[in-house]
């Protein structure tokens, strides 16, 4: 329970973040080892500083061995518990601090400003570790470095000079360095911890808001679903009643009222279409994250859609062609989404083409990572002033209405919404009476 | 003797509309407005075909009735035509090919059903 409570209050503290910090710290350590290695070689060969290089090498080997161990632990132990991961990170930090202290001792103690490197661990622990743990680490840093400097000052352990200044024997100098160092360590901890607190609080707030938003969204979705069902039932009954009368009594009814009944049936069909597309649109606009696992063979869907639309094209004497280079591309998603996009776009191209016109569908992959589908017709075109509005809900351009009087004005909004959901793009070029070219791009993720 | 069809649907207007179509095509039509009554009528009247709405009272009442029909040996071989509303989201997948194993419904038809289509489906499922 303690851990769950901890995780709730420290939103950035989770197993993934710890894991990524661990990997990161192993990498940084490789870098540190390399730099130390080069520095040691340089010092050994190109300077007259006399250091106990054997011990330095030994320390570096110890650090190297440790990092190799970390590396393999991370590589082969896949299932860490949160507590184990946290303990692992704390051990990392502690061992690093000890090794750094030994190194500082070996390369000049208080004379060598390399003690600034302690700050890295102070910052790391302040960011990652929960509660009062950062202050414990910082206190340990102060004790380690303070102890080292004091022991060298009191000559309990030997001091290794890198410049013959003998500053380590000067009380005031040691005191000054330690005071400034202590203040720096605690102030850094305080700043990082405080900042992280603000950061964590705002994350908690965002998470809460997000949760509420998703709940509200879900409620809206359910309400919409319920409402649409309630709207659908009566209109389905109306249409079925009209159709059954038309079917059974068509001989008993005069031709004029019969035509009117048929028109009523067509209008109720239109209303059903609108409800259907509204539901679709609402689903696709939903903020609730979609989780897909199916790999959709997009070009196969495209071919099927074209085959289904061929009879309509033929009835208008329109030539419908497909040019495609390959059929193997897959996109993770829902097949019906792609079906809706292709059907809507190609159906529109056919619908707004003149008799004897031509609709060409072209699919190709560009830059290895984009699937482009271009649908081109030589139909009525879209006036310039309407171009930017065609993806708006319920919008139908004037010349479209003149030619085909049915249509919900929702098809293209749905298309756009679906393409947006797949991080794709749709663009339109059109000229009145010359034709329209619609270009759809879906990113292909490997 | 003409074949007997039972329509189980809680929308009385829809029942009357389908009755008109089916009687016009020469079938005897009986009906029920909910699943329980519907199943009782199936047991007593032994219809040749069942037209069943998925969503009555509850979201999936129709499915329960279908299971009942299939698991009772007196009724298990009566063909069932199941009516679904447009884009119904009930958590069930309306795919005849994949659902047949555990839900042997003869047909899924989306409402509103076109009269010609209804008659055609009934004919096919009655085996003529």
Interface residues (C-beta under 8 A of the other chain):
Chain A: X225 X229 X232 X233 X236 X237 X238 X239 X240 X241 X243 X244 X245 X246 X247 X248 X269 X272 X275 X276 X279 X280
Chain B: X11 X13 X14 X16 X17 X18 X20 X21 X24 X55 X85 X86 X87 X88 X89 X111 X112 X113 X114 X115 X116
